[in-house]
Amino acid sequence: MKKNNNRKLSVLWSLLCLFFFVMLFNSCYNNEKDPVYENLKELVVSNAAVNLEYGDSTTVTISQGNGGYEAVAEDNSIAEVSVLSTTVKIKALKSGSTNITVRDQKGKTQNIVVAVAAPVNIETNEFITVWKTDNEGTSNSTSVTLPVSGSYIVKWEEVGKSSHKGQEEYSDITSANYPTIDFGSVGMYRVRITAKDAEKPFGFIFDTYSAPALDGLKLIRVERWGVNKWPSAASMFAQCRNMDVTATDVPDFSACDGKMYNMFYHCENLVGNNSFAKWNVSMMWHMNELFAYCYKFNQNINAWNTKGGYLMSAIFKGCTVFNQPLDNWNLKNAANLSGFFENATSFNQDISSWELPNAENLSYMFNHATAFNQNIGSWTLEKVTNMEEMLTNCGMKSKNYDATLKGWAENAKTPNNMKLGANSLAYSSAGKDAHKILTDTKGWTITGDSYNASGN
């Protein structure tokens, strides 16, 4: 009996061992969980070899992989690398070559070879620009259409590969027959332009509303202005949203027609440099939307001679980081200043010294300029006819709003029957009498503000 019991226990023990063995086997060799049996993807990038020059940046797309990407440069003094989602961003720091290793969370890797060429000598008389052919545009991914009129010579070379180069000549070009250059391969190209006859300068213009439909998005930077006497600056780089100006010389506007409206309209990557301070714009009269929607522009241009400025609406509209002094600007000739700082959400400089004897339109001037908190009560409004939404949702606190109202109320030249937009502003007891003089005595209609005895 005891032997039978021992046999049963032995069988039971064997079955239990078998059971645990099977469970362990399944746990260790489950094809769905074991990395050995996973359906891993090879890591693939859009470009395994990149040619750059000092200061250039580019991106490489990870087109296939297993997620969780990181990238490391063997020599991070030559190239700086970062990864955002499936995009590898590479910035050239100095000449040389290095290898970048891209790795995913499953250990798959892909190398990118980066070659950085030495800085190119651009101390020439040429107008020099750099273009990226595969950005969106009307020409194909290996070409660029130049918005250049006149008769001129074009020399071009591939950035980082100077042996790939060419030369073209064009005569009597107009906007009806802008030339398209096919470079033969996708890449970054430096384009150098000189006039055939120095006395007959060429023109460069992107129409305000057509640049994205043309090749404005392919223009990456302006490296040199050269000696060309620009016939006009109007809409010159309008909607060139990827462009920056790194040129350290200055444009020659001595023969200009006085128009620079929309010159940098929607140049969303324009940073510029301190050479902008040296520009001679004394002949310019039409400056509407000059820097409108330049989200990164914040250069000091207080030294500009703006005495000729007549049409100056929306110059800094949407310039969300611009906050430089402008107290030296001469606006005595300006008639239209509408939207001048509209949505310029960082601007907060003292411009109380401005004299505006010919200003007519101040509508939307500080509309949503949420940082602006200055006293402008010294301004003479003698010829002003439009102040619609002028101060709506700006950042003016009661102290400066009170002082502004007081200055205008006490100025005998302040016009009657104006309509002032001042949504969200509050005047205190210090500005109450001035507010009453403007609304009751001078017949103003002030909309959107409120009374707060202690102010804000």
C-alpha positions as CSV (number, residue, x, y, z in Angstrom):
1,M,0.0,0.0,0.0
2,K,2.8,2.3,1.0
3,K,4.6,1.5,-2.3
4,N,1.5,2.5,-4.3
5,N,1.3,5.7,-2.5
6,N,4.9,6.5,-3.2
7,R,4.3,5.7,-6.9
8,K,1.3,8.0,-7.0
9,L,3.3,10.8,-5.4
10,S,6.1,10.3,-7.8
11,V,3.8,10.5,-10.8
12,L,2.1,13.6,-9.3
13,W,5.5,15.2,-8.7
14,S,6.5,14.4,-12.3
15,L,3.3,16.0,-13.6
16,L,3.9,19.1,-11.6
17,C,7.5,19.4,-12.8
18,L,6.3,19.0,-16.4
19,F,3.6,21.7,-15.8
20,F,6.2,24.2,-14.5
21,F,8.6,23.3,-17.2
22,V,6.0,24.1,-19.9
23,M,5.0,27.3,-18.2
24,L,8.7,28.4,-18.0
25,F,9.2,27.4,-21.6
26,N,6.2,29.5,-22.8
27,S,7.3,32.4,-20.7
28,C,10.9,32.4,-22.0
29,Y,10.2,31.6,-25.7
30,N,6.9,33.4,-26.4
31,N,7.5,34.7,-30.0
32,E,5.4,37.7,-29.4
33,K,7.5,38.9,-26.5
34,D,11.0,37.8,-27.1
35,P,13.1,40.5,-28.9
36,V,14.8,37.7,-30.8
37,Y,11.6,36.9,-32.6
38,E,10.2,40.4,-32.9
39,N,9.6,41.8,-36.3
40,L,12.3,44.5,-36.0
41,K,12.6,47.2,-38.6
42,E,15.9,48.3,-40.0
43,L,16.8,52.0,-39.2
44,V,16.7,54.1,-42.4
45,V,17.4,57.8,-42.9
46,S,16.7,60.0,-45.8
47,N,20.3,61.1,-46.3
48,A,23.4,59.2,-45.1
49,A,25.9,61.9,-46.3
50,V,25.5,65.6,-45.7
51,N,27.7,68.4,-47.0
52,L,27.5,71.7,-45.1
53,E,29.4,75.0,-44.6
54,Y,30.2,76.7,-41.3
55,G,26.9,78.0,-39.8
56,D,24.7,75.9,-42.0
57,S,21.9,73.8,-40.6
58,T,20.0,70.9,-42.2
59,T,17.6,68.1,-41.3
60,V,17.6,64.4,-42.0
61,T,14.4,62.4,-41.7
62,I,14.2,59.0,-40.1
63,S,12.0,57.2,-42.6
64,Q,11.9,53.8,-40.8
65,G,12.8,52.4,-37.4
66,N,11.6,51.3,-34.1
67,G,11.0,54.6,-32.2
68,G,12.9,56.2,-29.3
69,Y,15.5,57.8,-31.4
70,E,18.7,59.5,-30.3
71,A,21.8,60.8,-32.2
72,V,25.4,61.4,-31.2
73,A,28.2,63.0,-33.1
74,E,31.7,61.5,-32.8
75,D,33.1,65.0,-32.8
76,N,30.6,67.5,-31.4
77,S,32.9,70.4,-32.1
78,I,32.3,70.0,-35.8
79,A,28.6,69.4,-35.8
80,E,25.8,69.8,-33.3
81,V,23.0,67.2,-33.5
82,S,19.6,66.9,-31.9
83,V,16.5,64.7,-32.5
84,L,12.9,65.8,-32.5
85,S,10.5,62.9,-33.1
86,T,11.7,61.5,-36.5
87,T,13.8,64.5,-37.5
88,V,17.6,64.8,-37.0
89,K,18.8,68.4,-36.9
90,I,22.4,69.0,-37.8
91,K,24.2,72.3,-37.4
92,A,27.8,72.9,-38.7
93,L,30.1,74.4,-36.2
94,K,33.5,74.3,-37.9
95,S,35.2,72.7,-40.9
96,G,36.0,69.0,-40.8
97,S,34.1,65.8,-41.0
98,T,32.4,63.6,-38.4
99,N,30.2,60.7,-38.1
100,I,26.8,60.9,-36.5
101,T,25.2,57.7,-35.2
102,V,21.5,57.5,-35.0
103,R,20.1,54.8,-32.7
104,D,16.6,53.6,-32.0
105,Q,15.2,52.0,-28.8
106,K,15.8,48.5,-30.1
107,G,19.5,49.1,-30.8
108,K,19.3,49.5,-34.5
109,T,21.7,52.1,-35.8
110,Q,22.4,54.2,-38.9
111,N,25.4,56.4,-39.6
112,I,25.3,59.9,-41.2
113,V,28.6,61.2,-42.5
114,V,28.8,65.0,-42.2
115,A,31.4,67.1,-44.1
116,V,31.7,70.7,-43.2
117,A,33.6,73.0,-45.6
118,A,35.6,76.0,-44.6
119,P,33.8,79.4,-44.7
120,V,33.6,80.8,-48.2
121,N,35.2,84.1,-49.0
122,I,32.3,86.4,-49.8
123,E,34.2,89.7,-49.9
124,T,33.2,90.4,-53.5
125,N,31.0,92.8,-55.4
126,E,28.4,90.2,-56.1
127,F,24.9,89.8,-54.7
128,I,25.1,86.4,-53.0
129,T,22.3,84.2,-51.9
130,V,21.9,80.5,-50.8
131,W,19.0,78.3,-51.9
132,K,17.7,74.9,-51.0
133,T,16.3,73.3,-54.1
134,D,14.0,70.7,-52.5
135,N,11.9,73.2,-50.5
136,E,8.4,73.8,-51.7
137,G,8.2,75.9,-54.9
138,T,7.1,76.0,-58.5
139,S,10.3,74.7,-59.9
140,N,11.3,71.1,-59.5
141,S,13.4,69.7,-56.6
142,T,16.7,70.3,-58.4
143,S,15.9,73.8,-59.6
144,V,15.4,77.4,-58.6
145,T,13.5,80.2,-60.4
146,L,15.3,83.5,-59.8
147,P,13.0,86.6,-59.4
148,V,15.7,88.8,-60.9
149,S,15.0,91.3,-63.7
150,G,17.5,93.1,-66.0
151,S,20.7,91.8,-67.6
152,Y,23.1,90.0,-65.4
153,I,25.6,87.1,-64.9
154,V,24.9,84.2,-62.6
155,K,27.6,82.0,-61.1
156,W,26.5,79.1,-58.9
157,E,28.1,76.3,-56.9
158,E,26.8,73.6,-54.6
159,V,27.4,74.3,-51.0
160,G,30.2,72.1,-49.6
161,K,31.0,70.8,-53.1
162,S,32.6,73.7,-55.0
163,S,33.5,71.4,-58.0
164,H,29.8,71.3,-58.9
165,K,29.3,74.7,-60.4
166,G,28.2,76.6,-63.4
167,Q,27.5,80.0,-65.0
168,E,24.6,81.5,-66.9
169,E,24.0,84.9,-68.6
170,Y,20.7,86.6,-69.0
171,S,19.5,89.8,-70.8
172,D,16.4,91.9,-70.6
173,I,14.7,89.7,-68.1
174,T,11.3,90.8,-66.7
175,S,8.8,89.2,-64.4
176,A,7.2,87.5,-67.4
177,N,10.3,85.4,-68.1
178,Y,12.2,84.9,-64.9
179,P,14.9,82.2,-65.5
180,T,14.9,78.8,-63.9
181,I,18.3,77.2,-63.3
182,D,18.4,73.4,-63.0
183,F,21.4,72.4,-61.0
184,G,21.0,68.7,-61.8
185,S,20.8,67.4,-58.2
186,V,19.0,68.2,-55.0
187,G,21.0,70.4,-52.6
188,M,22.0,73.8,-51.2
189,Y,23.4,76.2,-53.8
190,R,25.2,79.5,-53.6
191,V,24.1,81.9,-56.3
192,R,26.3,84.9,-57.2
193,I,24.8,87.7,-59.3
194,T,26.4,90.7,-61.0
195,A,25.0,93.2,-63.4
196,K,26.4,93.1,-67.0
197,D,26.5,96.8,-66.9
198,A,27.1,98.5,-63.5
199,E,25.1,101.5,-64.7
200,K,22.1,99.2,-65.3
201,P,21.4,97.5,-62.0
202,F,19.3,94.4,-61.8
203,G,16.2,94.1,-59.6
204,F,15.1,91.4,-57.2
205,I,11.4,91.1,-56.1
206,F,9.0,88.5,-54.8
207,D,5.4,89.6,-55.1
208,T,3.8,89.9,-51.7
209,Y,1.2,87.2,-52.3
210,S,2.9,84.9,-54.7
211,A,6.2,84.0,-53.1
212,P,5.1,80.7,-51.6
213,A,3.7,79.8,-55.0
214,L,7.0,80.7,-56.6
215,D,10.4,79.8,-55.0
216,G,10.5,82.1,-52.1
217,L,10.5,79.2,-49.7
218,K,13.7,77.9,-51.3
219,L,15.7,81.1,-50.4
220,I,17.7,80.4,-47.3
221,R,19.9,83.4,-46.8
222,V,21.4,86.6,-48.2
223,E,25.2,86.5,-47.6
224,R,26.2,89.7,-49.4
225,W,24.5,92.7,-50.9
226,G,27.3,93.6,-53.2
227,V,27.5,96.9,-55.1
228,N,24.3,96.7,-57.1
229,K,22.3,99.9,-56.8
230,W,18.9,98.6,-56.0
231,P,16.1,100.2,-58.1
232,S,13.5,99.2,-55.5
233,A,13.2,97.3,-52.3
234,A,9.4,96.9,-52.4
235,S,8.4,93.2,-51.7
236,M,12.0,92.2,-52.2
237,F,11.8,89.2,-50.0
238,A,8.1,89.1,-49.3
239,Q,7.0,85.7,-47.9
240,C,10.5,84.2,-48.0
241,R,9.7,82.5,-44.8
242,N,12.9,80.5,-44.5
243,M,15.3,83.3,-45.2
244,D,17.8,85.1,-43.0
245,V,20.2,87.9,-43.8
246,T,23.8,87.2,-42.7
247,A,25.4,89.8,-45.0
248,T,27.6,92.2,-43.1
249,D,27.8,94.8,-45.8
250,V,24.8,97.1,-46.5
251,P,22.5,97.5,-49.5
252,D,23.0,100.5,-51.8
253,F,19.6,102.3,-52.0
254,S,21.0,105.5,-53.5
255,A,19.1,104.9,-56.8
256,C,16.0,103.5,-55.2
257,D,12.5,104.6,-56.0
258,G,11.8,105.2,-52.3
259,K,9.7,102.1,-51.8
260,M,10.6,99.4,-49.3
261,Y,7.1,98.3,-48.4
262,N,6.7,94.6,-47.7
263,M,10.5,94.1,-48.1
264,F,10.6,91.5,-45.3
265,Y,6.9,90.7,-45.1
266,H,6.4,87.3,-43.4
267,C,10.1,86.6,-43.3
268,E,9.5,84.4,-40.3
269,N,13.1,83.4,-39.8
270,L,14.7,86.8,-40.3
271,V,17.2,87.4,-37.5
272,G,19.6,89.7,-39.2
273,N,22.7,91.2,-37.6
274,N,24.0,94.6,-36.4
275,S,24.8,95.7,-40.0
276,F,21.1,96.6,-40.3
277,A,21.9,99.6,-38.1
278,K,24.1,101.1,-40.9
279,W,21.5,101.1,-43.6
280,N,20.8,104.4,-45.3
281,V,17.0,104.6,-45.8
282,S,16.7,108.4,-45.9
283,M,15.2,108.3,-49.4
284,M,12.4,105.8,-48.4
285,W,8.9,107.2,-48.2
286,H,6.7,104.0,-48.6
287,M,7.6,101.6,-45.7
288,N,4.3,99.9,-45.1
289,E,4.6,96.4,-43.5
290,L,8.4,96.5,-43.8
291,F,9.0,93.9,-41.1
292,A,5.4,92.7,-40.7
293,Y,5.4,89.2,-39.2
294,C,9.1,88.9,-38.8
295,Y,8.8,86.8,-35.7
296,K,12.5,86.6,-34.9
297,F,13.7,90.1,-35.8
298,N,15.0,92.2,-33.0
299,Q,17.9,94.3,-34.4
300,N,18.6,97.9,-33.2
301,I,17.7,100.2,-36.1
302,N,17.3,103.3,-34.0
303,A,19.9,105.1,-36.1
304,W,17.8,104.9,-39.3
305,N,17.1,108.3,-40.9
306,T,13.3,108.0,-41.5
307,K,12.7,111.7,-42.3
308,G,11.2,110.8,-45.6
309,G,8.8,108.2,-44.2
310,Y,5.2,109.0,-45.3
311,L,3.4,105.7,-45.5
312,M,4.5,103.7,-42.5
313,S,1.6,101.4,-41.5
314,A,2.1,98.0,-39.8
315,I,5.9,98.3,-40.0
316,F,6.4,96.1,-36.9
317,K,3.0,94.3,-37.0
318,G,3.2,90.8,-35.6
319,C,6.9,91.3,-34.7
320,T,6.5,89.3,-31.5
321,V,10.1,89.7,-30.1
322,F,11.0,93.2,-31.4
323,N,11.8,95.5,-28.5
324,Q,14.4,98.0,-29.5
325,P,14.6,101.7,-28.9
326,L,13.0,103.9,-31.7
327,D,13.1,107.3,-30.0
328,N,15.5,108.6,-32.6
329,W,13.1,108.0,-35.5
330,N,11.9,111.1,-37.3
331,L,8.2,110.7,-38.1
332,K,7.4,114.4,-38.8
333,N,6.4,113.5,-42.4
334,A,4.5,110.4,-41.6
335,A,0.7,110.4,-42.4
336,N,-0.3,106.7,-42.0
337,L,0.9,104.9,-38.8
338,S,-2.0,102.5,-38.6
339,G,-1.1,99.1,-37.1
340,F,2.5,100.3,-36.5
341,F,3.0,98.0,-33.5
342,E,-0.2,95.9,-33.8
343,N,0.5,92.5,-32.2
344,A,4.1,93.5,-31.4
345,T,3.7,91.7,-28.1
346,S,7.2,92.5,-26.7
347,F,7.6,96.1,-27.6
348,N,7.7,98.5,-24.6
349,Q,10.1,101.4,-25.4
350,D,9.7,105.1,-24.6
351,I,8.6,106.9,-27.8
352,S,7.1,110.0,-26.1
353,S,9.6,112.2,-28.0
354,W,8.0,111.4,-31.4
355,E,6.6,114.5,-33.1
356,L,3.6,113.7,-35.4
357,P,2.5,117.0,-37.0
358,N,1.3,115.3,-40.2
359,A,-0.1,112.0,-38.7
360,E,-3.7,111.3,-39.9
361,N,-4.2,107.6,-39.2
362,L,-3.3,106.0,-35.9
363,S,-5.9,103.2,-36.0
364,Y,-4.8,99.9,-34.5
365,M,-1.4,101.4,-33.7
366,F,-0.9,99.5,-30.4
367,N,-3.7,97.0,-30.9
368,H,-2.8,93.9,-28.8
369,A,0.7,95.3,-28.2
370,T,0.3,93.6,-24.8
371,A,3.7,94.7,-23.3
372,F,3.4,98.4,-24.3
373,N,3.1,100.5,-21.1
374,Q,4.3,104.0,-21.9
375,N,2.9,107.6,-21.7
376,I,2.3,109.1,-25.1
377,G,0.3,112.1,-23.9
378,S,3.0,114.4,-25.4
379,W,1.9,113.5,-28.9
380,T,0.2,116.3,-30.8
381,L,-2.8,114.9,-32.7
382,E,-3.6,118.0,-34.7
383,K,-4.3,116.3,-38.0
384,V,-5.4,112.9,-36.8
385,T,-8.7,111.6,-38.1
386,N,-8.6,107.9,-37.2
387,M,-7.9,106.4,-33.8
388,E,-10.0,103.3,-34.1
389,E,-8.8,100.5,-31.8
390,M,-5.6,102.4,-31.3
391,L,-5.0,101.3,-27.7
392,T,-7.3,98.2,-27.7
393,N,-5.8,95.4,-25.5
394,C,-2.4,97.0,-25.2
395,G,-0.5,96.8,-22.0
396,M,-0.9,100.4,-20.8
397,K,-1.5,100.5,-17.0
398,S,-3.7,103.2,-15.4
399,K,-0.7,105.5,-14.5
400,N,0.3,105.8,-18.1
401,Y,-3.2,105.8,-19.5
402,D,-4.2,108.6,-17.1
403,A,-1.1,110.6,-18.2
404,T,-1.9,110.0,-21.8
405,L,-5.5,111.2,-21.5
406,K,-4.3,114.2,-19.5
407,G,-1.7,115.2,-22.1
408,W,-4.2,115.0,-24.9
409,A,-7.0,116.8,-22.9
410,E,-4.7,119.7,-22.1
411,N,-3.4,120.2,-25.6
412,A,-5.3,122.9,-27.5
413,K,-4.5,121.2,-30.8
414,T,-6.2,118.0,-29.9
415,P,-9.0,117.5,-32.4
416,N,-12.7,117.1,-31.5
417,N,-15.1,114.2,-32.1
418,M,-12.5,111.4,-32.2
419,K,-13.3,107.7,-31.7
420,L,-10.7,106.0,-29.6
421,G,-10.6,102.3,-29.1
422,A,-9.3,101.4,-25.6
423,N,-10.6,98.0,-24.7
424,S,-9.3,96.5,-21.5
425,L,-7.7,99.8,-20.3
426,A,-8.7,101.4,-17.0
427,Y,-8.3,105.0,-15.9
428,S,-8.1,106.1,-12.3
429,S,-9.2,109.1,-10.3
430,A,-6.0,110.8,-11.6
431,G,-7.3,110.6,-15.2
432,K,-11.0,111.0,-14.5
433,D,-11.1,114.8,-15.3
434,A,-9.1,114.3,-18.5
435,H,-11.4,111.5,-19.6
436,K,-14.4,113.8,-19.0
437,I,-12.8,116.7,-20.9
438,L,-12.2,114.5,-23.9
439,T,-15.6,112.9,-23.9
440,D,-17.8,115.8,-22.8
441,T,-16.0,118.9,-24.0
442,K,-14.2,117.6,-27.1
443,G,-16.9,115.1,-28.1
444,W,-14.7,112.0,-28.1
445,T,-16.1,108.5,-28.0
446,I,-13.9,106.2,-26.0
447,T,-14.9,102.6,-26.2
448,G,-13.9,99.6,-24.1
449,D,-12.2,101.3,-21.1
450,S,-13.4,101.5,-17.6
451,Y,-13.1,103.6,-14.4
452,N,-11.2,102.2,-11.4
453,A,-10.6,104.9,-8.8
454,S,-7.4,103.2,-7.5
455,G,-6.2,102.2,-11.0
456,N,-4.4,99.0,-11.9
